[in-house]
């Protein structure tokens, strides 16, 4: 065999290895991003019962909100499919937003130190969840690009990688246009 042919085969194999390595790294980055979201969601799940206990003593007649948040928290924790999980998390986020609005109607609740600390912690967790979702979407974009752009797309099909990770999208309520004039009436 000719040495140049061996060098050519070696270069093709080396390039194949680097493409393969890149694809696997991108797939694992998506999984890491999902794990990062899970860490932040677990913080939220742990915080919700504490916040609800603090508020419950002040808001006895608002039990429906407590029950709904608890149910949605459980649904979100049990969701396994990424689409189902995103939907459950959106519903939970909406319910928590409603809870915060309801809590603002109770002056004694706003002054309770444990409730204030819980609300501040919840705000921080929500910011961390948003950052984790941005990281996830970035990792999904890189993975999808690798699956669709030549030459990595050829190897991705050959080794059986599939486009199974959806982008996280904000709920419809969050996409709605806000009329600031409503706040000045």
C-alpha angles and dihedrals in degrees: 000000000000117000092227090056090051090048090049092051090046092052092048091049092047092049089047090052093051092048090048091048091050092051093050091048091052092049090049091047088058090050090048090051090052088051090051090053089048091054091053093043090052089054087052092047090051093047098048097069091048092049092047092050090052093049097040095073090058099038106046093149094052095069093131091069091050092050093047094048091048092050093047091047090055092047091051093048092051098046112110105171112079093231093049091046093051091049092048091048091050091052090049092048090051092049091049090051089052089049091053091050091049092047090055089066091066113076092188090053092052090055097046106108096215091051092047091051092047092050091049091049090048091053091051092048091049089053090050091048090052091051091048090051091051090051090048093051090049092051091047090050092053091047094048091048090052091050093050106036122080130271096021090049090064094053092041090057091045094054093041103249112161137195097249101138117090124207114253109248127191118250118262092252090059091050093054117111115254119224105208091192088074089067094056099056 
